[in-house]
Structures are given as structure tokens and as C-alpha cells.
């Protein structure tokens, strides 16, 4: 491999030198002195080294226009070399591939709802009229054993009288039995044993009709039925619905009060389907609520729903959250954080990975030759993305150096030099015409956003970004299969995030910085799917303090969104 690299570099150097030599020979033959010029503005020339007065780029001799060199054969097209200065200009920073335990935190939005197991209904156990109401309004807290209302019920009075009559019959039978001689007749319906059974059933009936043991004992003592019965709450909670008023007649089975115990609430969190496999019932989670800044609340996953929302592609998880202070109220929105157990894995920064179709590419630093860093495009298989890092499942080894930033510029140069996506194992996905139309419409909205920046209109740029976000969120690719749809989800999240950054930016300069990231994300997206209309990548070398930046356009006309009218035609078509 090293021999191939060195050979490629020699061939490239010879080609560049030959080109320079030809230019110098021509200059001598014409009797003119060779002049330095600006590759971006050829009209700027000088007889000595310097910088362009327009864009501040270094002036170069004819034949030395290219700042990056690449071999011309197919095997070396995936190799690029840069000296240290060019690495700084391209913002290429390298990191070492490491094996570490990913901080596999999953964040999800949720909503608090009442616990279904803590909801109760107090209904009328017997028909009657509500004479007095002790709990008068929704929101009242009720404790177990607390008086709710006073009821007049002829049916309940009759039941009490039946019970008292049974008790009196039992007492008389016991006396008569004591006076009689011999064994009692067990077949006699009026025997003490049978009468006791009857009275027990009459007592049980009173309990079922809502009387308490104390109330039954009271009529035992007095020997008289209660004409008005106080009904007590069988459990504690907060009145969330009151369906009765004082003086109303109620029928047996009518719902009078709905109570809910808010000492425990449920947090229903929406988890993306690709994250659902990492969580388990019983896992502990934490959550925050906007209304209680700085506070965190703990809970435990009680249930993971078995279905997926077809529109949002999320799965609901039910989290049981203690609420001893009663400050967690149903309807509140939550930000929930899951911390599943994670294994060690090779990791690289998220910026290192260039996703194309169903494949991903990183730039690996092969070494240094003649003071230049040599970079190789490498296809990798990625796993979980969390905390700004990707887990690498295949394609890299621990200890290798990869480009942590500037990888997008390297990949752009690779394509300019003839390297193809297929050479690094990435294959664009074919999509139906209906989806192609949606992607083309999305690009048209992007161009409208670009024009707003050309006009240097902050408000129009924010409005255009908002429309872009709305369009992206409407595009779904479930028809492409699970793996391709997951790839689209990654692109979609990136596009939405960058477009929202453009929308939220408070200054035009901040909008343009976010727009650069949006342009990069959109290029990756459109490159991953076949069939979209032809687009060109334009490059401005002066953007962001001469660091340079790309944007996309549907024709070859240069309209610079980074400078607008100030330098409208500064730039070139690179691809």
C-alpha cells in the first residue's frame, strides 16, 4: 500500500512539475517574465509571491493552481495529501480511534398523565336523595373515611328494618330453645342456627349498601333504623369530577365523584423506534420539567407499549414517577433521559462520519510523506450515535487517526479528483418518483432560502428556514425498508436541526454560519438518494475568514449567499 501511495505521489508531482515547466518555457520563449496570479481572480497578477487583493488567497505560478494533489488512477483516487498549512485552511483536525464506553443516553419528550391504577369512582350503592353534601367542589382533597354526603333512602331504611327484625327473631328463638328440653330440630327454619345465618346475610347486605360496621353496631344498640345515612369515602384522592349536587335524587349505580390519587403519576415518553431496543422495563430514568428549572425527578419504566406510532415512528414508554409533594401535574411536558447499560465500542466523533446512502465514510490518516498528510477514504459500519460520537462496528482499528473535522471538504476534493462513491462502498438509494419530487421541492425551498441570504434579508431568511423545516418534517421514507428509512431519519434530523439554527439565529452572520452547515447536510442527503435533479456545488474561498464554504445551486450561475451584493459573483463551481 505504501509503495502505491508513494508511486501515486511521484506521478502527481511529475505531472504538476511538467505543467509548471511548460508554462515557464512558454514564458521564456515569449520573452515575458512569469507572473504569479490568483486562481480565483486570474486578472490579479504579480511578478513576485503575494496574496490576492480581492480574496486574500496566495498567488501561485501557472501550473500550480491545485492546492490538493491526488493520483489519477482508480486505486489512488481515494487518497489525498495536504501539507500542514492546507490542513489548517481546510480545518482538518484528526483524532485517534478509541475504544470506550459510550454514554448511551437517550432523550425523549413526554407528557404527565394520571396513574390509571390510582383512579377511583364513588357511585351510589342505593337509590335515594342527597340531603347534605360535605364535599362541594372539584379539586377538594379527600381522605379515606371522610364524610362525603348524607343520604335519605327508603330502600336502605327497609334493609335496616329487615336486619333488626332478623336480630329480634334470633333472640326469641334462642330463648325458646333454652326453655325446651332435648335437642333442637335442625330441620326447623326457625331454629337459632338458621336465624343466625339469616341475620348475618342481612348484615352483609347493609355493608354492601354502603353502611359501615360502626353504623350497623349503632342500630344494633338503638334498635332503630337510621333515616339519614352519612356516606364515607372508601379511599383517598383528589376530586377531579363532581357529578352530584345537594338535594339531588340519585339512582343506584350513578357516578357521584371521580377521585384520583396523585401521589404517583405516569410520564408517557415518546421514544424513537431505533432507540427502543436499548431500554428495558424496570430501568431508572430522570426527567426535567420547564416549570421547575434546576430540579430533576426520578422514575422507573413500568411498561413499554407494544405498538409504533405510524406517523411519528415512536414507541411510548410508561414511567412511574413518585409525586410526594404533589407538584407534578398531569398535562405537563417533560424531557426524559434514559441511561441504558452500554458496552465498550470503537468510537469516532460524529463529524468524522460522512453518510452516503446506506453506507458511511471516514477519512483515515495514512501517514506523512514529504511533509504532507496522506488521507484515505474508508467505508465503515456505524452503530449507536450518542453524545456527539458514533460507535464503529466495522472498518476501523483502535489507534488509527481519522479526520474529526474537515472531512466534508476532503470528500468534496475526492469527488473533484475522480473518486466515486462506489469506490468506498457507498451506494445511493433508489427512491420512487413521488419521493424524488418531494426532495426536489425541498431543494427549491433551499434555493429560496439562499436567495434571501443573497439579498442579506434576515427576516426573509428566517421565514425561508421555517418553510424548509416544515417540508422536511413531512417527508417520510417508510416505503424504502427499515434500514433505508433509518438512514433518512438521520438525514432528516440533521436537516431539521440545522434549518432551525438558521431560523433562530439573531444576526445575519449567525444565519450564514448555520446555512453553511445546512448546505453540507443537504448535499449529503441528496447524494444518498438517486433520481434527484442535477445540482452544483459552488465554493467561496473567502467565507468565514478565508476558511471557505460551499453552497448548492441548480445552475452554474454564481450568486454568493455568504457575501450577497458585496461580492455577489465571488466563487466557483466545484462539482
C-alpha positions, 0 to 999 in steps of 0.5 A: 500500500505504501509503495502505491501511495508513494508511486501515486505521489511521484506521478502527481508531482511529475505531472504538476512539475511538467505543467509548471515547466511548460508554462515557464518555457512558454514564458521564456520563449515569449520573452515575458517574465512569469507572473504569479496570479490568483486562481480565483481572480486570474486578472490579479497578477504579480511578478513576485509571491503575494496574496490576492487583493480581492480574496486574500488567497496566495498567488501561485505560478501557472501550473500550480493552481491545485492546492490538493494533489491526488493520483489519477488512477482508480486505486489512488483516487481515494487518497489525498495529501495536504501539507500542514498549512492546507490542513489548517485552511481546510480545518482538518483536525484528526483524532485517534480511534478509541475504544470506550464506553459510550454514554448511551443516553437517550432523550425523549419528550413526554407528557404527565398523565394520571396513574390509571391504577390510582383512579377511583369512582364513588357511585351510589350503592342505593337509590335515594336523595342527597340531603347534605353534601360535605364535599362541594367542589372539584379539586377538594382533597379527600381522605379515606373515611371522610364524610362525603354526603348524607343520604335519605333512602327508603330502600336502605331504611327497609334493609335496616328494618329487615336486619333488626327484625332478623336480630329480634327473631334470633333472640326469641328463638334462642330463648325458646330453645333454652326453655325446651328440653332435648335437642333442637330440630335442625330441620326447623327454619326457625331454629337459632342456627338458621336465624343466625345465618339469616341475620348475618346475610342481612348484615352483609347486605347493609355493608354492601349498601354502603353502611359501615360496621360502626353504623350497623353496631349503632342500630344494633344498640338503638334498635332503630333504623337510621333515616339519614345515612352519612356516606364515607369515602372508601379511599383517598384522592383528589376530586377531579369530577363532581357529578352530584349536587345537594338535594339531588335524587340519585339512582343506584349505580350513578357516578357521584365523584371521580377521585384520583390519587396523585401521589404517583403519576405516569410520564408517557415518553415518546421514544424513537423506534431505533432507540427502543431496543436499548431500554428495558422495563424496570430501568431508572430514568430522570426527567426535567420539567420547564416549570421547575428549572434546576430540579430533576425527578426520578422514575422507573419504566413500568411498561413499554407499549407494544405498538409504533406510532405510524406517523411519528415512528415512536414507541411510548414508554410508561414511567412511574414517577413518585409525586410526594409533594404533589407538584407534578401535574398531569398535562405537563411536558417533560424531557426524559433521559434514559441511561441504558447499560452500554458496552465498550465500542470503537468510537469516532466523533460524529463529524468524522462520519460522512453518510452516503446512502446506506453506507458511511465514510471516514477519512483515515490518516495514512501517514506523512510523506514529504511533509504532507498528510496522506488521507484515505477514504474508508467505508465503515459500519456505524452503530449507536450515535450518542453524545456527539460520537458514533460507535464503529462496528466495522472498518476501523482499528483502535489507534488509527487517526481519522479526520474529526473535522474537515472531512466534508471538504476532503470528500468534496476534493475526492469527488473533484479528483475522480473518486466515486462513491462506489469506490468506498462502498457507498451506494445511493438509494433508489427512491420512487418518483413521488419521493424524488419530487418531494426532495426536489421541492425541498431543494427549491425551498433551499434555493429560496432560502439562499436567495434571501441570504443573497439579498442579506434579508434576515427576516426573509431568511428566517421565514425561508428556514421555517418553510424548509423545516416544515417540508422536511418534517413531512417527508417520510421514507417508510416505503424504502425498508427499515434500514433505508428509512433509518438512514433518512431519519438521520438525514432528516434530523440533521436537516431539521436541526440545522434549518432551525439554527438558521431560523433562530439565529439573531444576526445575519452572520449567525444565519450564514454560519448555520446555512453553511452547515445546512448546505453540507447536510443537504448535499449529503442527503441528496447524494444518498438518494438517486433520481434527484435533479442535477445540482452544483456545488459552488465554493467561496474561498473567502467565507468565514475568514478565508476558511471557505464554504460551499453552497448548492445551486441548480445552475452554474450561475454564481450568486454568493449567499455568504457575501450577497451584493458585496461580492455577489459573483465571488466563487466557483463551481466545484462539482 
